[in-house]
Amino acid sequence: MKAARIPQTFVAPEHWSDFPAGEHYRAALELQLKPWLAKIYGFHLLKIGNLSAEINVETCAISHQVNVAPQGDALQVRADPLHLPFADKSIDACLLAHTHNWCGDPHGLLREADRVLIDDGWLVISGFNPVSLLGIRKLVPIRRQSAIYRSRMFTMMRQLDWLSLLNFEVLHYSRFHVLPWRRQGGKMLSTHLPALGCMQLIVARKRTIPLTLNPMKQSKNRQRVRQAVGATRQFRKP
């Protein structure tokens, strides 16, 4: 298994249309996100990366949405995703649409998102699946010149392991869009063989375990030891 953190610098595409069938990927992702966006609530939604900025999130109840990336057009904040200029626990939800696919330190990216998220905040992650037709085509040397094949791909289990270390509760994860060159990704294959989907989606919430015990609950659970009758009376000092 290759190390997640590497010194190489990646240049992420600024638009979904910058790589082949990019608009198909965006439409498929928006369709998968639609039922979950309606459940996300709060005051601030942070869309990290240029690809995240182009995702349609009109169904989300959060009205204040901020797009952040190092460079791009539709941005409110220009900043490094590994060093977000936001206070701790100030964001209600973070959207990482294929952001870690062009990141040299995906662990640091998740830690930074965890830092700015409030307790019980939402984290939505999407990316490419290496165990798919897209991952197989990446092995062809000629294909590596395309932007999509220069991206990094991580398995679902590896990403779920990262989230568990950060104490995130995964509410949903799925794979979809089996045929990358089709607009709908192949409905029949996507229904019966979802594990081969070219795209992955993870919806999780930040959970915080209290470090201080509740004294009321602790006193109730403590078993009382009955005092032996007359034991102290019979004891005499020599």
Salt bridges, closest charged atoms under 4 A:
GLU23 OE1 - ARG26 NH2 2.63
GLU30 OE2 - ARG26 NH1 2.96
GLU54 OE2 - HIS15 ND1 2.51
ASP73 OD2 - HIS15 NE2 3.43
ASP80 OD2 - HIS83 ND1 3.32
ASP88 OD1 - ARG115 NH1 2.54
ASP105 OD2 - ARG5 NE 3.86
GLU112 OE2 - ARG115 NH2 2.71
ASP114 OD1 - LYS206 NZ 3.94
ASP119 OD1 - LYS89 NZ 3.49
ASP120 OD1 - ARG207 NH1 2.77
GLU169 OE1 - ARG207 NE 2.53
